[in-house]
Amino acid sequence: MEHTETRPRFVVCINDGGYLDDLKVRMVYQVLPDESAARSHYLRIVDETGEDYLYPASYFVPIEVPEEAEPVLLLTA
């Protein structure tokens, strides 16, 4: 049986890649599941526009977020 991820994943932006209106360095972003993108070293990120787009995984560092903080981050993501 395939394991499905139930908890949301979050990352911190360490490089805006020139997407000044879409990404902010030091901001926390939600990662949406996208296996195809991951194979190509990209992440599907809900960015500052509120939409999800693919960005190079190297622009981000994964972080562990306490369960208590998830609802707040999901509201802002």
VENCOR-V177063 format. One record per residue. N is the residue number from 1. RES is the residue in one letter. SS is DSSP state (H for helix, E for strand, L for the rest). PHI is phi in degrees with one decimal (* if undefined). D_FIRST is the distance of its C-alpha to the first C-alpha in Angstrom with 1 decimal. Layout:
BEGIN
n res ss phi d_first
N RES SS PHI D_FIRST
N RES SS PHI D_FIRST
END
This chain:
BEGIN
n res ss phi d_first
1 M L * 0.0
2 E L -78.1 3.8
3 H L -80.2 6.5
4 T L -105.6 9.3
5 E L -77.9 12.7
6 T L -101.7 14.8
7 R L -86.2 18.1
8 P L -66.5 20.3
9 R E -108.2 21.4
10 F E -132.3 25.1
11 V E -137.2 27.4
12 V E -108.9 31.1
13 C E -76.9 33.1
14 I L -114.9 35.3
15 N L -157.2 36.7
16 D L -82.0 37.5
17 G L 58.2 38.0
18 G L 87.2 40.9
19 Y L -88.3 39.0
20 L L -59.4 41.5
21 D L -86.1 40.9
22 D L -105.0 37.1
23 L L -125.8 36.2
24 K L -126.2 38.0
25 V L -60.2 37.9
26 R L 79.2 36.9
27 M L -90.3 35.1
28 V E -94.5 31.5
29 Y E -127.5 29.2
30 Q E -83.3 25.9
31 V E -104.8 23.3
32 L E -96.2 21.2
33 P L -61.7 17.8
34 D L -160.6 18.8
35 E H -63.3 16.9
36 S H -62.4 19.8
37 A H -63.6 22.4
38 A H -61.3 20.8
39 R H -62.7 21.0
40 S L -98.1 24.6
41 H L 65.3 25.2
42 Y E -121.3 25.7
43 L E -123.6 24.5
44 R E -91.1 24.5
45 I E -112.5 27.0
46 V E -84.4 28.6
47 D L -91.9 32.1
48 E L -61.8 35.6
49 T L -79.3 35.9
50 G L 87.9 33.0
51 E L -102.1 31.2
52 D E -102.5 28.3
53 Y E -139.4 29.2
54 L E -88.8 28.0
55 Y E -134.4 29.8
56 P E -57.1 29.7
57 A H -59.6 27.5
58 S H -67.3 30.6
59 Y H -79.4 32.2
60 F E -136.1 30.0
61 V E -124.6 29.0
62 P E -67.6 25.8
63 I E -131.1 26.8
64 E L -98.4 25.3
65 V L -113.7 26.6
66 P L -58.9 27.1
67 E H -52.6 25.4
68 E H -64.6 28.9
69 A H -88.9 29.7
70 E H -56.5 26.7
71 P H -58.0 28.4
72 V H -67.6 31.6
73 L H -68.6 30.0
74 L H -68.5 28.0
75 L H -69.0 31.4
76 T H -90.7 33.1
77 A L -76.9 30.3
END
